[in-house]
Amino acid sequence: MPKGSPERTAARKDEIVKACEKLYQTMSFKEITLKEIGDVTSFSRPTIYNYYQTKEEIFLALYTLEYDRWNEDLEKIISENEKLTRQQIAEQIAQSLQKRAQLLKLLAMNNYDMEENSRKELLADFKTAYGKSMKNVKHILDKFCPDMNDTEKQSFIYVFFPFMFGIYPYTAVTDKQKKAMDDAQVDYVYQTIYEISYNCLMRLLEK
């Protein structure tokens, strides 16, 4: 257990996660190591082990942060609107995901390994943030789609949340991947995060 005040502990953990986030902008999950993360913090690499035992735990904390950020946007949809049509619901949720490319990138990674190599208390923090996003989406349906029954709402959630795992690979396509698709003569229509999310949401919201 690291020594120091709760504030210092929180600040150190935040610095580690933000360092990982910075590296993740230009490097892949496989390329990033604890040494790489330690090199961009203000303290020595061994200090990281006082807060996180594995690279997966740091990424899980980043994952949690991304869900927290998305939850803020979902809660604004609920609090800032009295009524929304189903099209407006699809538009606003899709817009919230358009800003969360990093969340979608994390979703596209090997989620199982990340959870398997993290301690239970950190996994619980992540599940809390993840669960809150599911509750917020259900709250949106409760408030703006009063004609939907509980079974329909549950079906919506259990289709859309797994769907989110595949959004990033379909929207963040490299030049090499595009060339391979052309060489394979695959007639593929490239879409933005907003477009692919909106289309799915509208289908799920159709009466």
C-alpha positions in Angstrom: 0.0 0.0 0.0 1.5 3.4 -1.0 2.3 5.8 1.7 0.8 9.4 1.7 -2.5 11.1 1.8 -5.5 10.0 -0.1 -5.1 13.1 -2.2 -1.5 12.3 -3.1 -2.4 8.7 -3.9 -5.3 9.8 -6.2 -2.9 12.3 -7.9 -0.2 9.7 -8.5 -2.8 7.2 -9.9 -4.2 9.9 -12.1 -0.8 10.8 -13.4 0.0 7.2 -14.3 -3.3 6.8 -16.1 -2.9 10.1 -18.0 0.6 9.0 -19.0 -0.8 5.7 -20.4 -3.5 7.7 -22.2 -0.9 9.9 -23.8 1.1 6.9 -25.0 -2.0 5.3 -26.3 -2.5 8.1 -28.8 0.5 6.9 -30.8 1.2 3.4 -29.6 -0.7 0.1 -29.5 -1.6 -1.8 -26.3 1.1 -4.4 -27.0 3.8 -1.7 -27.5 3.1 0.1 -24.2 5.0 -1.3 -21.2 5.3 -0.3 -17.6 8.7 1.1 -18.4 7.3 3.3 -21.2 4.6 4.6 -18.8 7.2 5.2 -16.1 9.3 7.2 -18.5 6.6 9.8 -18.9 5.7 10.2 -15.2 7.4 12.5 -12.7 8.5 9.6 -10.4 10.5 6.4 -10.8 9.0 3.3 -12.6 9.2 1.1 -9.4 6.8 3.6 -7.7 4.1 2.6 -10.2 3.9 -0.8 -8.5 2.6 0.9 -5.4 -0.5 1.7 -7.3 -0.9 -0.7 -10.2 0.6 -4.2 -10.4 0.2 -4.8 -14.1 -0.1 -2.9 -17.4 -3.6 -4.3 -17.7 -4.7 -2.6 -14.4 -3.6 0.8 -15.7 -5.5 0.3 -18.9 -8.5 -0.9 -16.9 -8.3 2.4 -15.0 -8.2 4.3 -18.3 -11.2 2.2 -19.4 -13.0 3.3 -16.2 -12.1 6.9 -16.9 -13.6 6.7 -20.4 -16.8 5.3 -19.1 -17.0 8.0 -16.5 -16.6 10.6 -19.3 -19.3 9.0 -21.4 -21.6 8.8 -18.3 -21.3 12.6 -18.0 -22.5 13.0 -21.5 -25.4 10.5 -21.1 -26.5 12.3 -17.9 -26.6 15.6 -19.8 -28.9 14.1 -22.3 -31.2 13.1 -19.4 -31.0 16.4 -17.5 -31.0 18.9 -20.3 -34.0 17.6 -22.2 -37.7 17.2 -21.3 -38.7 15.4 -24.4 -36.8 13.7 -27.3 -38.1 11.9 -30.3 -36.6 8.5 -31.1 -34.5 10.1 -33.9 -33.2 12.7 -31.4 -32.3 10.0 -29.0 -30.3 8.2 -31.7 -28.6 11.5 -32.7 -27.6 12.5 -29.2 -26.3 9.0 -28.1 -24.4 8.8 -31.4 -22.9 12.3 -30.9 -21.8 11.3 -27.4 -20.0 8.2 -28.8 -18.4 10.3 -31.6 -16.4 12.1 -28.8 -15.4 8.7 -27.2 -13.2 7.2 -29.9 -10.7 6.1 -27.2 -13.5 4.2 -25.3 -14.4 2.4 -28.5 -10.7 1.7 -29.2 -10.4 0.1 -25.7 -13.6 -1.9 -26.3 -12.1 -3.3 -29.4 -9.1 -4.7 -27.5 -9.0 -8.0 -25.6 -11.3 -7.1 -22.8 -11.0 -10.6 -21.3 -7.2 -10.4 -20.7 -7.5 -6.9 -19.3 -10.0 -8.0 -16.7 -8.3 -11.3 -16.0 -5.0 -9.6 -15.1 -6.4 -7.0 -12.8 -7.2 -7.1 -9.1 -10.8 -7.6 -7.9 -11.1 -4.1 -6.4 -10.0 -2.4 -9.6 -12.2 -4.6 -11.6 -15.1 -3.6 -9.3 -14.4 0.1 -10.0 -14.5 -0.6 -13.7 -17.7 -2.6 -13.5 -19.3 0.3 -11.5 -18.5 2.8 -14.3 -19.6 0.3 -17.0 -22.8 -0.6 -15.2 -23.6 3.1 -14.7 -23.5 3.6 -18.4 -26.0 0.8 -18.9 -28.3 2.4 -16.2 -27.9 5.8 -17.9 -29.0 4.4 -21.3 -32.0 2.7 -19.6 -32.8 6.0 -17.9 -32.8 7.7 -21.3 -35.3 5.0 -22.6 -37.4 5.3 -19.4 -37.7 9.0 -19.8 -38.1 9.5 -23.5 -39.6 6.2 -24.7 -42.5 5.5 -22.2 -44.1 3.2 -24.6 -41.2 0.7 -24.5 -41.7 -2.1 -22.1 -38.9 -3.6 -19.8 -38.3 -6.5 -22.2 -37.8 -4.1 -25.1 -35.5 -1.9 -23.1 -33.4 -4.9 -22.0 -33.2 -6.1 -25.6 -32.0 -2.6 -26.7 -29.2 -2.6 -24.1 -28.1 -6.2 -24.7 -27.8 -5.6 -28.5 -26.3 -2.1 -28.5 -23.6 -2.6 -25.8 -22.1 -5.7 -27.5 -22.4 -3.8 -30.8 -20.2 -1.0 -29.4 -17.3 -3.5 -29.2 -17.1 -3.5 -33.0 -17.6 0.1 -33.8 -13.9 1.2 -33.7 -12.5 -1.4 -36.1 -15.1 -0.5 -38.7 -14.5 3.3 -38.4 -10.7 3.6 -37.7 -9.3 2.1 -40.9 -5.7 2.5 -41.9 -4.5 3.1 -45.4 -3.0 -0.4 -45.5 -6.4 -1.9 -44.6 -8.1 0.1 -47.2 -5.6 -1.0 -49.8 -6.1 -4.6 -48.7 -9.9 -4.2 -49.1 -9.4 -2.8 -52.6 -7.0 -5.6 -53.5 -9.6 -8.1 -52.3 -12.3 -6.3 -54.3 -14.4 -5.8 -51.2 -17.0 -3.1 -51.9 -17.0 -1.6 -48.4 -18.7 1.7 -47.4 -16.6 3.5 -44.7 -18.6 5.3 -42.0 -17.9 7.6 -39.1 -18.5 6.6 -35.5 -21.6 8.8 -35.5 -23.0 7.3 -38.7 -22.6 3.6 -37.7 -23.9 4.3 -34.2 -26.9 6.3 -35.4 -27.9 3.7 -37.9 -27.8 0.9 -35.3 -29.7 3.1 -32.7 -32.4 4.0 -35.2 -33.0 0.3 -36.0 -33.2 -0.6 -32.4 -35.6 2.3 -31.7 -38.0 1.5 -34.5 -41.4 0.7 -33.4 
